[in-house]
Amino acid sequence: MSKKPKPAAKPAAKKPAAKAPKYTFYVKKAVQDFARDNDMMVGSDAYDAFNMAVHNVLHQAAGRCKDNKRKTLKAYDF
């Protein structure tokens, strides 16, 4: 008797790509000036990463604020 082949395993569900933030949270020139003051350069992909990092910090702070039933972000939320 021949064995029936096993059905192919389902591919793992893909995690949706992180959406780009709706806003830009930085001034490009300020980031360039900071880098230049520290004898560095800024790669073109660094701006998106920096914006995403700031977005994540703000999103977490907003969550803490809502958890405490407030509508005003305070310093301790960060």
C-alpha positions in Angstrom: 0.0 0.0 0.0 1.2 3.5 -0.7 1.0 6.2 1.8 -0.9 9.3 1.1 1.3 12.4 1.1 0.8 14.8 3.9 -0.7 18.1 3.0 1.7 21.0 2.8 2.1 23.0 6.0 0.4 26.4 5.9 2.8 29.2 5.7 3.2 31.2 8.9 0.9 34.2 9.0 2.8 37.3 8.0 3.0 40.1 10.5 1.6 43.3 8.9 4.3 45.8 8.2 4.4 48.7 10.6 2.6 51.6 9.2 4.6 54.8 8.6 3.6 57.5 11.1 1.1 60.0 9.9 3.3 62.9 11.1 7.0 63.9 10.9 8.3 64.4 14.4 11.6 66.0 13.7 13.3 68.8 11.8 15.8 67.2 9.3 18.2 70.1 9.6 18.3 69.7 13.4 19.3 66.1 13.1 21.9 67.0 10.5 23.3 69.7 12.8 23.5 67.3 15.7 25.3 64.8 13.6 27.7 67.4 12.2 28.5 68.7 15.8 29.5 65.1 16.7 31.6 64.6 13.6 29.1 62.2 12.1 26.9 61.9 9.0 23.2 60.8 8.7 22.2 58.0 6.4 19.0 58.6 4.4 17.3 55.7 6.1 18.0 57.1 9.6 15.3 59.7 9.3 12.5 57.1 8.9 14.0 55.1 11.8 14.2 58.2 14.0 10.7 59.2 13.1 9.4 55.7 13.9 11.3 55.7 17.3 9.7 59.0 18.3 6.3 57.7 17.1 6.6 54.6 19.3 7.6 56.6 22.3 4.6 58.9 21.8 2.3 56.0 21.3 3.4 54.3 24.5 3.0 57.6 26.4 -0.5 58.1 25.1 -1.4 54.6 26.2 -0.2 55.3 29.8 -2.1 58.6 29.7 -5.3 56.8 28.6 -4.8 54.0 31.2 -4.8 56.7 33.9 -8.0 58.3 32.4 -6.3 61.5 31.4 -6.2 63.4 28.1 -3.1 65.4 28.8 0.3 63.9 28.2 2.6 64.6 31.2 6.4 64.2 31.5 6.0 61.0 33.6 4.1 59.3 30.7 7.4 59.3 28.9 
